[in-house]
Amino acid sequence: MLDPNIQMPNFSVPKLPDLSSLTRAYPQQVNIVENQKAFNQLVILGNGFDLACGLKSTYRHFFEYILDKDESKNNYWYYIFRSLHYRRVDFNGWTDIEKQILIELKNIEIFYSNGILKENEYIVKEQLEEFISFNGSNPSLRLTASAITSLYSYYYEIPSKKSFQEQLIKKLLLLEEDFCKYLIEQINIEDEQIDDFFLRNKKREPQQLLY
């Protein structure tokens, strides 16, 4: 059972960069008949519209993009999601990400509550492996142990459980910031393609345009 004193991460959305330069509408006003008074148009977009427009905005696209970059090095969460990505585990939405976050927090809680991780002591790989084998070689626990021993030296002094959780929160916020930057980059790419499309069609003769 999860320790009631466990400090759960703050999943509040970090401050996002100014996206005002990306908010261009095509068109902002519409005329039904030429010279008729224009009216404002409200467009309601449904879920998945970004994908329908060709944006590579899924978590799968993001992980394929980020996992080989320097930003993903030495980040506990990227280690976990890289391992699962290579096992072809799909993350189709934020709920899948949240589920994995909860699994990792529970596993770390298990290691602390069973004395495998002790504050001010050192990580012992053999002790982790012995505990996992005793518990039926749980693949989830094994992945958590692999992340801990890979990212932290065997001579790394174990912090308190609260400090460890705070470190994980900071790493998770970095992932969210990277995802936001990735989406902006994808929007800019799509924006340039739209501009190129209209530029190409503007150079054509009127009779060649498709209506």
Disulfide bonds with the S-S distance in Angstrom:
none
